[in-house]
């Protein structure tokens, strides 16, 4: 059963069509990645799905409900939560205050246990719980951005370039946590510049070029596809 269905999605910036009528879907519990060159429309697609930019035209259905015209906060309340490119942490707030902001829409009694779960995933954040987010390293800020998103109890977690600017060992830790989050039952839509890592993580993948989806299928098959290997994995054609 599809948790997210996107049909005919377009994103325009003035007269520029950044996303040109794409279709994609994600089943509940899946991890799906979206890869492509810079400027292909990946981030615009995520932002449109999350309600951060308008779509014209295009349909987004989440959990069977039509999200047409729904603002970002209503999509987040429904369980569609995005970790933006650049992390977007609240620099003047502490780690713990940032996590509290992630639970802003909640009124239940399990916020504390969820915070403990985030600290279990990211022990560095527990050690720095009273430190302001702006003083954290880039990797720690990415951990905090993911932790903050988890505090909202997402059904679908959309991640935009989570490894960007991170040292390889830190990026690997982030990828391991993303895998653990998915194994715990959270559906994941991953946009990632490291195509090899994304395809190794995901079950299925879509390839975007110039605002259009040009390939899709099982991630393992695309990882072996000569077109993908040449264009995105830096391997010369045989």
MOJOHU-V150928 format. One record per run of one state. SS is the DSSP state (alpha for helix, beta for strand, coil for the rest). FROM is the first residue (numbers start at 1). TO is the last residue. Records with the same first field share a line. If there is no record, write none. Layout:
SS: FROM-TO  FROM-TO
This chain:
coil: 1-1  14-15  28-30  37-41  50-58  63-64  67-71  79-79  84-93  103-110  122-122  128-131  136-137  151-155  161-167  184-186  192-194  202-203  210-211  225-225  233-238
beta: 2-13  16-27  31-36  59-62  65-66  80-83  94-94  132-132  156-160  187-191  204-209  212-218
alpha: 42-49  72-78  95-102  111-121  123-127  133-135  138-150  168-183  195-201  219-224  226-232
